[in-house]
Amino acid sequence: MPAPANPISVSHNGLSVREQFAVLQLSPSDKRKALLNAGKAVRKHSRQRIRQQKTLSGQNMAARKNRRKRKKMLRGLSRTMGIQANANRVVIGWRNPVTGAIAKRQQEGLSQTMSSRDLPKITRATYDEPCPKNIARALIRAGFTIKRKRGKGHKRPSLAWITEHLTFGMAGAILRELTDKPQQSRWRIPLAARPFLGATNDDIYQILDAQLREFLQAMR
């Protein structure tokens, strides 16, 4: 298997003298087998956290900004997690570099820089479509008003009126005018950290200790 993209290494130096001596006696193939089994255990625990939507510290994962979406987060990352091991280390990661970059952003909470070129192109037909409700709500929050049919002055329109009388393009132009904000070409999207991959020092010690005990018994 090729080296996983954006890997996270799992290592531990807290072994007892007896266990370190036992490691020195292991053949390279046995060392690789022990680390590979340890990596599988860490991957199993990481997948369990995704199913339970828990972080490495046992806390609930940061919720989505759109709370209407009920599907569990990071499920795709769980399915494609790979392992690579040799006699010196074990690495858990993803073959696809795009998936690996997504996992790294989720694990560490890295912001993402987007540009207008990254967004799908808005066609003329889209501009002529009715104003969507989310933009209509933004117009109302920005103080958009219309003339009263009777009498003087202005009034705040309803969502139904905006979606019926304004197109997507018209509403966007009015909203930019009301908020006095120029069109952005680049912006940063913050992302909350959801550390799901890895193991605590105690977990790693227990995993490696179990592997070494198995080999010690086999050597007797």
N, C-alpha and C positions, 0 to 999 in steps of 0.2 A: 504493500500500500504506500503511495507517495506521502511525503510529509504533510500533515494536516495544515491548513491555512490558519493563521492567527492562533497558534496553540497556546495552551496554558500548562505549564509543567507542574508536576506533583513530586516533591522531594521531601525528605525528612532525615535529620541527622541525630535524632534522639534515641538511637539504639544503645542497648547495654553493651559492655565490653564483650561479653560472651556471644551476643548476637552479631556484633561486628566481626568477631573472629570467625564465626560460622559463615558469614557472608564471604570472607576471604577464601574460604575453602570451596565455595560453590563454583561450578564451572560456568563459563559465560552463558551457555544455553540455559542452565538452571537459574542464573540471575535474571535473564530475560523473561523466563517463565514466571518467576516470582513477581517481577514488576508488572508484567502483562496482567496477571491475575489481580494485582493491586489496582491497576488502572480500570479493570472491569468493575471492581467493587466501587470505585469512586464514580464511574459513569452510572452505575446502578443507583447510587445515592443521589446523584445529580438529577437523574430522570424522575426519581421519587419526589424531589423538591418541586419540579415543574408540575407534576400531577397535583401536588398539594398546594401549589402556588406559594411556596415558602422560600426564604432566602437561606444563605449558608448559616446565618446566625439564628435561624428558626423564626424570624419575623415574617409577617405577611408581605408579599411583594407589593411594591407601589402600584396602585390601581391605574387603570387607563384614564386618560383625560376624558374620553368619551365613555361614560359609565353605562351607556345603553348597550354596549357590546358585552355580551355575557360569556363569550368563548374564552377558554383559558389561554393565557399568554405563553409564548415561547414553545408551543407544541412542535412546530416544525424543526426547531433546533434540537429537540430531544431525539427525534427520529434519525437525524443524520450525523449524530456524534460519533466520531471515529477514534481509534486508539493506535498508537505506534510505540513500540518498546524495543530497547536494546539492552545490553548488559549493564548500562549505566543510568538510564533514566526511562521514564514512561511519559508520553505526551498525549493529551486529549485535545482534539481539535476537529476541524472540518475540511474536507477536500476542496469544496467550492470556496474560493476566496471571498465571494460576496457574502455567503452565509457566515463565514468566519468573521468578517467585519461587522455584521449585524450582531453576532454573539458577543463580540468584544464591546460594542457600544452598550448592549444590554447589561453585560456583566459589570462594567465600570461606570456606566452612566455618562458616556461621552456625548457631547452636543454634536449635531450634524449641520453642516453648512449646505444650504440649498441655493440654487440660482434659478432664474426664470427659464433657463434652457433645460433644466431637469424636469419641468412641469409639462404635462401634455398640452399640445397646442389647442387654443380656443378658436374654433372655426366661426365663420360669419353666422352660420346657423345657430350656434350656441349663444352668440350675442343677441339674436332675435328671439330666443326662447323666453318664456315668462320668468319673471324674477323669482328665484327660490325663496323659501320661507326664512332660511337663516340670514340671507342678505336683507330681507324685508325687516326682520327683527333688528339687525344692525342699523338700518336706516332710522327706525323709530328711536333706538337708543341714542343715535346721533342728533336727534331733534328735528327730523324731517317733518314738514307740515305742508298742507295743501289749503287752497282757498276754500272758504265756506261757500256752499251753493246759495245760501241766503244770508243776507247781512254782511257786515264787514269782518275783517280779520281772517285768521287762519286756524286750522285745527289739526290735530294728529290723526292721520289716516289709520284704518284698520289693516291687518295683515292681508285680508281678502282684497281690499282695494289696491294695495301695492302690487300683489301678485297678478291682479287682473289688468292693471293699467300700465305697469312698467315692465320693460324687457330686462333681461340680464345685463346687457350693455348699458342701458340708461341708468339702472339702479347703481351699478358700479361707479359710473361717472359722478352721480349725485353724491354717493357715499364719500368718494375721494374729496369732493368739494367741501362737504360738511366737516369732515375730519381734518381737512387741510394737510393731508399726507400725500407726498409724492409717491409714485409707483416705485416699489422696491425691485431691485434686480438681484439682490442677494440678502439672505437672512439666516440666522442661526436658530435651530430647533433644539431646545433643551430636552434632555432625556433623563429620567430618574434611573438610578442604578438598581438593578435586580440581580445581585450576585447569586447565581444558582449553581455554578460549576466549581467543583473543588471539594475539599474536606477539611475539617478542623485538625489540629495537631494530634488530638487524642484519637480521632478516627483513623488518621494515617498510621499512627503507631500501632493501633489494634490490628489494622489490615496487614501491615508488614510483619508484625509479631506473629500473626496466625500463619502467614506464608513461611516464615523462618522456622517456626515450630514443626511445620509439616516436613520441611527438608531435613531438620535435625533428626526427627524420628526415622526418616528414610535412611539416614547415614549411619544409624546405630547397627 
